[in-house]
């Protein structure tokens, strides 16, 4: 029974992934976006991280709204970039895309605000200045 449940969970993850990839491909999302690097538009990882930090529990709804309705000038380094409206997508497709984008947050590059207070100049090997 345990094996059937695990196989089912793995298969559902694969189907989710394929569905998201099909939506991304069909709508040419990767023409402007990348997962963790900037292109003509912000990376999915950066979008996820920014929305999680600024919008908290509303991040998913904000991302869904932006995909559906489009936006312009929302991100500082992309003030001249226009995100077109994808009003043709169903609520389920918008939700899948938003979940996928939010799942990329850990891949964000850029400034990371750590919690450590050490100086670490020698990397713990006695090479300090």
VMD Tcl script that draws the C-alpha trace (Angstrom):
set ca {
  {0.00 0.00 0.00}
  {2.83 2.40 0.92}
  {4.50 1.81 -2.46}
  {1.26 2.61 -4.32}
  {0.86 5.89 -2.42}
  {4.46 6.93 -3.07}
  {4.17 6.03 -6.76}
  {0.94 8.00 -6.95}
  {2.54 11.04 -5.30}
  {5.54 10.87 -7.62}
  {3.29 10.56 -10.65}
  {1.11 13.51 -9.57}
  {4.25 15.64 -9.18}
  {5.37 14.62 -12.66}
  {1.97 15.49 -14.13}
  {1.96 18.87 -12.33}
  {5.40 19.58 -13.70}
  {4.42 18.61 -17.23}
  {1.28 20.74 -17.06}
  {3.25 23.77 -15.90}
  {5.88 23.22 -18.57}
  {3.16 22.93 -21.22}
  {1.59 26.22 -20.07}
  {4.99 27.94 -19.99}
  {5.86 26.65 -23.47}
  {2.45 27.41 -24.99}
  {2.58 30.99 -23.73}
  {6.29 31.59 -24.49}
  {7.02 32.63 -20.89}
  {10.70 31.76 -21.21}
  {11.12 34.21 -24.09}
  {11.25 37.01 -21.51}
  {11.75 35.16 -18.20}
  {14.32 32.67 -16.90}
  {14.30 30.65 -13.69}
  {17.14 32.33 -11.82}
  {18.74 34.86 -14.16}
  {17.50 38.07 -15.69}
  {16.49 38.29 -19.31}
  {14.06 40.86 -20.72}
  {11.99 40.43 -17.56}
  {12.68 39.42 -13.95}
  {13.63 35.82 -13.16}
  {10.89 33.62 -11.72}
  {13.04 33.15 -8.60}
  {13.28 36.92 -8.08}
  {9.55 37.39 -8.67}
  {8.83 34.70 -6.10}
  {11.20 36.09 -3.48}
  {10.02 39.68 -3.92}
  {6.35 38.75 -3.75}
  {6.86 36.54 -0.71}
  {8.74 39.33 1.10}
  {6.37 42.16 0.13}
  {3.03 40.39 -0.05}
  {3.37 37.49 2.39}
  {0.35 35.21 2.30}
  {-1.10 37.18 -0.64}
  {1.91 36.47 -2.88}
  {0.17 33.76 -4.88}
  {-2.90 35.89 -5.57}
  {-0.75 38.87 -6.59}
  {1.25 36.72 -9.03}
  {-1.94 35.22 -10.47}
  {-3.43 38.70 -10.88}
  {-0.30 39.98 -12.63}
  {-0.19 37.05 -15.05}
  {-3.88 37.42 -15.86}
  {-3.94 41.23 -16.17}
  {-0.36 42.08 -17.11}
  {1.74 44.88 -15.63}
  {4.22 47.61 -16.45}
  {7.09 49.07 -14.45}
  {6.49 46.81 -11.47}
  {10.16 45.88 -11.00}
  {12.86 48.51 -10.53}
  {15.32 47.23 -13.15}
  {12.50 46.54 -15.61}
  {10.57 49.82 -15.56}
  {10.30 49.84 -19.36}
  {9.23 46.21 -19.58}
  {5.58 45.41 -20.17}
  {4.11 42.11 -19.01}
  {1.24 41.31 -21.39}
  {-2.11 40.08 -20.12}
  {-2.76 36.36 -20.21}
  {-6.51 36.59 -19.57}
  {-6.91 33.49 -21.77}
  {-5.54 31.27 -18.97}
  {-7.96 29.42 -16.72}
  {-7.97 29.89 -12.95}
  {-6.36 26.44 -12.64}
  {-3.57 27.37 -15.07}
  {-2.94 30.66 -13.26}
  {-2.74 28.80 -9.97}
  {-0.32 26.22 -11.37}
  {1.92 28.97 -12.76}
  {1.86 30.94 -9.51}
  {2.71 27.83 -7.47}
  {5.55 27.02 -9.85}
  {6.95 30.56 -9.73}
  {6.76 30.64 -5.92}
  {8.57 27.29 -5.77}
  {11.56 28.97 -7.48}
  {12.21 31.44 -4.61}
  {15.16 29.46 -3.28}
  {16.97 29.94 -6.61}
  {16.94 33.76 -6.37}
  {20.25 35.52 -6.91}
  {21.28 38.87 -5.54}
  {21.37 40.32 -2.07}
  {20.82 37.82 0.70}
  {20.35 39.05 4.20}
  {21.84 36.45 6.52}
  {21.38 36.23 10.23}
  {25.01 35.61 11.19}
  {27.05 38.28 12.87}
  {30.57 36.94 12.33}
  {33.23 38.46 10.13}
  {34.53 35.27 8.52}
  {37.58 36.83 6.91}
  {39.66 33.67 7.20}
  {36.92 31.15 6.39}
  {37.81 29.32 9.61}
  {41.22 28.23 8.31}
  {43.52 30.74 10.00}
  {44.10 32.77 6.82}
  {42.67 36.01 8.20}
  {44.19 39.38 7.45}
}
mol new
graphics top color blue
foreach p $ca { graphics top sphere $p radius 0.5 }
foreach p [lrange $ca 0 end-1] q [lrange $ca 1 end] { graphics top cylinder $p $q radius 0.2 }
display resetview
